[in-house]
């Protein structure tokens, strides 16, 4: 039993014996839990009573309660509604909060576009687009999409096509009859929209109009002896039959119903929801909860939060177990639906089999999630721990890696990549333009980069981020030679007892330590080897990307310098407008002349300079 301060004890004594909602707050005044009560005095007192049965999560919450407040309501139903609203508003840490699993795909059609395409997405946004789904794992959304494109020749490319777009040559899909080629102006936005409307009806489950139209076209083509078109209609009917067959759930009735089942893992709980509409298993949703708990309590929280978001409530909702306040919950859900709602626990038959299928899906989801989390831990924190143990330096929280990139000594740059707890932290990445080294001298360049980095560390006041943070280990890409340069820098700055160094040789992926002639060789499947090669590859990528940008910028600038009428200001304006040399080469005279500071005569000079040479000219 927790010892209460005088303020809490007095507030508990004066609690009313009425229904309402209570809000628990911590020392900072933040709401950490919201609950409802039929009798406020009885419910709140239970948290602090000697005989209260509490799990570890509740105990942790109770120990953090510094104060609480309550709101009296006229009825328990009002308390339930208010509780839902307050949980949504405050998102309290100790309430069961839904985290939607993004596993299920949706089909999206952006109706704001002149020529929308049908695409697969994992997240629904309030962007005015039309969404269908989520689709079940057992039902291949990609097969649906493929069927849509075969039945309705909408574009599948990602080009930005508007009514006034420049006409292009149609692609192969047009020749195959799988696209009406809006890019080539072969179809108007109005005609295209009619097809989009048909697709929307189809994705909404209205297959009969499509089937009827295809049969009529097939018979008409057959009578006209157009056997090629008749065969195409026949093939489309087969595609339609396959898609509709895959959506059947095999229920003996056509009644709408919702199903919710809970599965418990070691550290996570999952709730699988299925939605049956007109006898078809038409949708699904899955939620993860941070830790296992009481199944009835979990289901009650899920139902309240799910239907609070104005989801359609089926007349019958089948559950793996009834919540404690199931009658009150059903009454509240009936108010949302505008008709009677039943909460049921099936014991046998089709509904029990569907509930078992939902539970099995939830169990499989937990298994995959926990396996993925274990693998992620092994590749990150586990690998950083193992690396530190192998080097005898403890846990490697901040790991830095450096690389040098140049082309025959020109545009030399260095990169600094940082992994925190075994994961990339791109906010901590830094890049260096080599200033003191002439030519291709990677050792001297590495020495310059490390010297500048460590000297900046002395000057920085922020010792948690950037150059001010002290790395647990620095890896230099290049083996013994680069490692020797790094050691000289560290010793010259008197940091040999503070900064740990290692060199990674590319050929055999061996890790060298200062003063040790023999390298450390990790197993090829070791998470440690995966970690150090990942940061080395990332340092190389970051360095070479910076080097290329400098080289391309220099090439572009030198090309422009050769054109009459191009000075520093015009050069800067052109680079800003078109980005690179290819963009300037493709630009027309009018487009070039539209750039501030570029007149029509200069624009013509640019086009003339980059124009392909006529055969015979020298």
N, C-alpha and C positions, 0 to 999 in steps of 0.2 A: 504494500500500500504506500502510495506517495504521501510524503508530509506536505501539507498545504500551508500557504501563508495566510495571514488573517483576512486579506481581501478576498481571496478565492473561497475560503471557508464561509465567510459571511454571505457571499453571492450565492453559494450553493444552498444555504439555509433559506434564502428568500426566493428561491425559484418557484414559479407558479405551477399549479397542478392543471395546466392547460396544454393543448396542442401547440406546436410551433417549430421553429428552426433555431438551431444554435450554431455559433461560429467560434471555433477555437483559434486563439491568436498566440504567437510566440513573443519573445522579448522585444522583437523589433516591431511588433504590432501587425505583422503579416498574418493573414488568414491561412491556417495550415490544415483545417478540417471543417467541413460543413455537414451537418446531420439534421434529420427531422425526428420529431418525437410525438407520440400520442399524448404523453404526459411529460412535460419538460423536466420537472423535478426528479422523477424517477429515472429518466434516461440519462441525464447529465451526471447525476449522482453515481451512476454505475461505473463511470470511468475512474472514480477515485475511491470506490468502496473496497474494503479488505477482501471481499468474496468475489470480486469481479474477475471473470475469466477473460484474459486478454492474450492475444498472440504477440509475437515480437514487434510487429509493425505498430500495433495499438500501444504497446508499452513505450515504444520510442516516441510516439506522438504525445502520450500523456506526460512524459517527462519534459516535453518542450512547451507545454501549455503554461503561459504566463498570465493569461486572462481569457475570458470568454464573454460573449454577449448573446442575446437571444431575441427572437421576434415572435410574439404571440400571434397565432392565426385563429380564425373562426372554426376551422375544421382540419382534420388530418389530411384531407385531399389538398386543401390550400397549402398546408405545410409541405406536401410532396412537390407541388408545382413550384413553390418558392425555393425549395432545396435545389431543384433542377436548375433554376435560373441562377442561383448563387454559385453553384458549382461551375456552371458555364462561365460566369463572370470572373471568379477568383482563381479557378484551376488549382485548388488547394493540393499541396504536396501529398497529404495522407489520404485523400479520397482516391477511389479507384477511377482512373482516368483512361479513356480509350485512346489507343494509338492505332490508327488505321493501317493495316498492312497494305503496302502498295503493290502486292504481288499480282493482283488481278488487272488485266488490261481492259481498256475502254476503246471504243471506236469514236472518233471525233470528226465532225464536219463543221468547218468555219463558214457560216452562212453570210458573213460580212464580205467575203471575197466575191469577185465577179465570177470566177471559175474555181469553186472550192474543190479540194481533194478529200478523199476518205483516208484517214490515217489512224494508226494505233498509238495510244498514249497510256501512261501509267497514272496520271494525276488529272483530276477534274478541277478546272478553274472557272471562276465566274467571268468569262470573257465573251459571252454572247454566242458561243459555239454550241452546236447540238452534240450531246454525248449519248452513247449507248453502252450498256454494260452495268456493272463489271461482268466479264465473261468468266466462266468456270475453267479450271485447269483441264478438265476432261473435254471441254469444248474448244477446239482450236480456233482462236480469233483470226489467225492468219489464213485458215481455210475459208472462213467467212469472208475475209477481205478479198481473197483470191476469187471467190465466187462472185462477189459484188462486181469486181472488175470484168469478169467474164460475162455477167448478165447485163451490166450497165457500163458502157464504154466511157467512163470518166477518166480524167487524167490521173496518173500516179506519180508524175515527176514533181520536183520541189521548186520549179521555176516560179518566179513572181509574174503572174500573167494578169493583166488588166485589160479593159476595153481598148485603151489607147496604146497597148504594147506594140513594139516593132514586130512585124510578121517574121516568123522563122520557118525553116524547112521542117515539115513534120517528121517525127522519129518513126522507128520501126513499129511501135504500137499502133500507129495509125494504119499502116499497111496491113497489120494483122487484124484490124477491126476491133482493137481493144481501147481505142481512144478516138474522140472526135476532133482532135487536134485544134484546141482553142488557140494554141500558140501560133498557128498558121491562119487564124481567122476563119476556120472551117465551120464554126458554129457560133451563134450569138449567145450573149449571157442569158437571154430569156429562154431560148431553147435548151441551153445547158441546165438552167434552173429547174425546168420541168423534169429532167432526168434525175436531178438531185432530190426532188420531191418524191419521186418513185423509190429512190434508194432509202430515203427516210422511212417511208411506209414499209418497205421490205425489212429494214433493220428493226422496226417496231413490231415485227412478227406477222405482218399482213402479207402472207405469201400467195394467197389465192388469186388476187388480181394479176400478179406477175405470171402465175401458172396459166391462168385463163388466156391472157394475151399471147403467151408463147405458143399455146396449143392452136389458137386461131391463126397465128402467123405460119405455123408449121403446116396446117391443113391447107391454107391458102396457097402457100408456096408449092406444096405437093400437087394441087390441082393445076397450078400454072406450069407444072413440069420444071420448076426451079428447085431441083433436088439438092443443090449445094446449100441453098438457104434453108430448106427443110431439115437437112442434116444438122446445120448449125443450131436451129431451134430445138431439135431433139437433144443435142448435146447439152444445151442450156437447161432443158427440163431435167436431165439427169443430175446436173450440178445442183439445181434447186431441190430435187428429191433428197440428195445426199445431205445438204445443209439442214433441211427440215427434219430429216430422220435423226440427225445428231442432237437436235434440240429436244426430242421427246424424252420425258422422264418416266413414262409408263405408269402413271397414277390411274387408279380406277375411277376417280372423279375429277371434275374440272374446277373444283373450289379453290379459291385463293388461300394460301397459308404461308406463315413464316415459321422458320425453324431455327432455334438457337441451342448449341451444345457447347459445353465447356470441357477443356482438357488441361491437366496440370503437368508442368515440367518441374525440373529441379529449381530453376530460378524464375520461371516465366509461366504465366497462364495464357491460354488462347481461347477465344470464343469464335466459333464458326457459325455464320448465319447463312441460311438458304432461303430463297424467296420463290415460291411457286405461284405462277399466275396462269390461269386458264389451262391448268393441267400440265404446264411445262415448267421445268426447273430453269427459270429465266434469269436468275441473278444470284450473286453471292457476295458476301463481305466478311472480312476476318479482322479481328481486333486482338492485339497483344496487350497484356497487362504486366506491370513491372515485376510482380511476384505472385506466387500461388496464394490462395486464401480459401475462404469459405465459398463453396460453389453457388449456394443460394444468394449470398451477398453479392457475388460477382455478377450473376445474372440480373439481379435487381438493378444494379448500377448501370449495366449495359443497356437494359431496356429503357431506363429513364433517359439516359443520355442520347441513345439512338433515336427514339421517337420524339424527343424534345426538338430534334432538328427537322421536324415536320415530314419525316418519312411516312409513306403510306402504311397504315396498319391493316393487316389482313384480319378477317373475321375470327380466325383461329390461329393462335400462336403456340407452337409446340416447343416445350422446354425439356432439358435433361433433368431438371428438378424445379419444384415450385419455390419462388421466393417467400420469405416470411410474410410479407404484406401483399400476397398475390391478389386478394379480392380488391384491395384499394388500388393496386396497380392496374388491374383490369378495368376498374371503373374510370380511372384517369385516361387510359388508352381509348376507352369507348368515347369519352368526351372529344378526344382528338379525331377519332374516326367518324363520329356522328352516328354510331350504331353500336350494337352489342359486340364486345370482344371477349373471347374465352382464352384463358391460359390453361394449357393441358399438358400432362406428362403421359405420352403414349406407352403402353405396356406391351403391345404386340401389333402385328400387321404392317402395312405399308408405311405408316407414319413412324413406327418404331424403327423400321429399316432405314428410313430417311434420316432420322435422328442419329442412328448409329453411323451412317455415312458422314454426317456432319462432324460427329465426334472424331471419327477416324481421320478426317481432313485436318482437324485441329491438332490431333496428336502428331500427324506427319509434319505439319507446319512447325510445331515446337521442336521436333527432332531436327529438322533442317536448320532452324534458327540457332539452336544450341550448338550444332556442329559447325555452322558458319562462324559463330562467336568464338568457339574454341580455336578454329583455324586462324581467325583474325588475331586472337590473343597470342597464339604461338608465333605468328609472323611479326608481331609488333612488340608488345611488352615482354613476352616470353623470349623472343630472340634477343632483345636488348639486355635482358637479365643473363641469358646464356653467354652473350658476348662479353659482358663485364666479368663473369666468372672465369671465362677462358683466358682473359687478360689479367686477371687478378686485381681489378680496379673497382669492383662493386658494380652497382647498377648503372648502365649507360643511359641516362635520361636524355641528355642533349648530345646528339651525334652530328658532327659537321664534316663535310667532304668538299675537297677543292680540286678543280681541274683547270687546265690551260688549253686555249684553242687559238690557232693562227693559221694563215696560209703563207708558207715560205717566209715566215717572219713578219708578215704584214697584218695589221689590224689585230694585234695580240690582245687577248682578253682572258680574264680569270673568272671563275664562278665559285660561289659559296652556297652550298645547299645544306639545309638543316632538317634533321628528323628529330621530333620530340616523342618520347615513349614509342619509338619504332615506327612513327608515321610522319610523312612529309608535312612540314609547316611552312607553306609558301610565303607567309608574311615575313618570315625570317630570312628568306633567300636574299643574297646580295650579289652584285656583279661588279667587276673591276676592269677598267681600261688600262692596260700596261703603259706606264709613263717613262720608266727609267731604263728599259731594256731595248736594245737595238737588235733586230734579227731574230732568228728562231732559236732562242735559248730558253727552253722550258724550265730548267732548274732555276735560273736567275729570275724568271717571271714568277715562279711559285714562291720564291723567297720574297719578292716584292709584295705579292698579294697577301701572304701571311703576316709580313711586317706591318702593312697598312691596317689589316684587320685587327691585330693584337694591340697596336698603338692606339687605334680608335677605341678599343676596349678600355684602355687606361683613362681616356678622356670622358667616356660616357658616364652620365650620372644614373642612367637606368641600367641596373645590374640584372634585370630579369629578361630583357629582350634585346634583340639586335646585337651590335658589337659588344655591348656591356655585359652580356651573359657569358659566363665561363663554360666552355664545352667540357663534357666528361671525357670525350675522345674526339680527336681530329684524324680523319683519314685523308691521305693525299693519294691521288691517282697516279700510279707510275712506278711503284715498287721501291727498290733500294735507293736509286738515284734521287728521286723526288723526296724520299724520306730524309736523306742526308741534308738536303737543303732546308727542310722543315726543322730538323733538329738544330741546325746552326742558328736559325732565326730564334727559336725558343730559348736556346742557351744564351744568345746575345742579349735577350731581354730579361734574363734571370727568371724565366718561367718554367724551367725544366722540372721543378717539383710540383707545379700546378697544372700544366697542360700535358695530357697523355697523347702520344702520337702513334700512328701506324701507317704503313704504306701498302697499297693493294696492287699487286702485279697482275696484269690482265691475262697473260698467257695461260697460267695455271690457276688463276684466282687464289693466289697465295697471299697471306697477310704477314708482313714483316714488322717486327718491333725494333726500336732503337737498340743497338748493341748486341742483337741476337742474330747470328748468321743463318740460323735455321728458321724457315717460315712456319707459321701455323697453317695447317691445311684442314679445312672443314669438310665434312661429308657433303657430297653433291646435293643430297636431299635435305641438308640441315637448314632450319629456319635462319640460323645465324648467317650462313653463306647467302641466303636469299636477301637478308637485310643489307649486308655490306655491298653486294653487287647491285642491289636496287638503288642505294644512295649514290654509288659510283656512276651508274648509268644516268641517274637524274642530274648529277653534277656535269656529266659530259653533255647531256642534252641542253641544259641551261647555258653552258658555255658556248656551245656551237651555235645555238639560236642567236645569242648576242653577237657573236662573231659574224654570222651571216648578215645580220641587220646592218652592222657597220660597213661590211664589204659592199653590200648592195647599195647602201646609201652613197658610198664613195664612188661606186661605178656610175650610178645615176647622175651624181653631181658632175663627174668628169665628162660624161656624154653631153650634158646640157651646156657645159662650158664651151663646147666646140660650135655651138649654134650662134649665129650672128644675132645680136639684140638681146641675148640672155645674160643678165647680170645676177648678183646675189639675191636681190629682192624677188625678181621674177622666178628665179630658180626655186627659192623657198616656197613661193606661192604655188608653183606647178606641182612640187612634191606634196604639198599639203592637200591639193585638190585631187590628185590622181594616185598618190601613194607610192607607185613604183614606175620603173621604166616602161613596163608593158602597158600600164594604164595610159601613160602619155603617148605611146606609140599608137594605141587604138583610138585615141581621141580624134574627133573631126576638127576642122578649122573653127566652126561655130562654138564647139565645146571648149576649145582652147582659148578662144577670144572672150569667153564668158568668165574666165579666171581674172580676178582683180589685178590690174597692172599689166595685163597682156593685151596688146592691141592686135588688130586684124593682120597687119603685115608681119608681126612676129609670129602669130599663129600659123600663117602660111609658111614661114621659114621653118618652123618645127615640123609641120607635115611634110614639107619638101625634103628635110634632112632624113627623116625616118622612112620615106617612101622607098619601096623596093626598086633596085636598079633595073633599068630597062636592058634587055639583052643586047649586047654589043657595046654598051657604054663602058667606059673605064673611069 
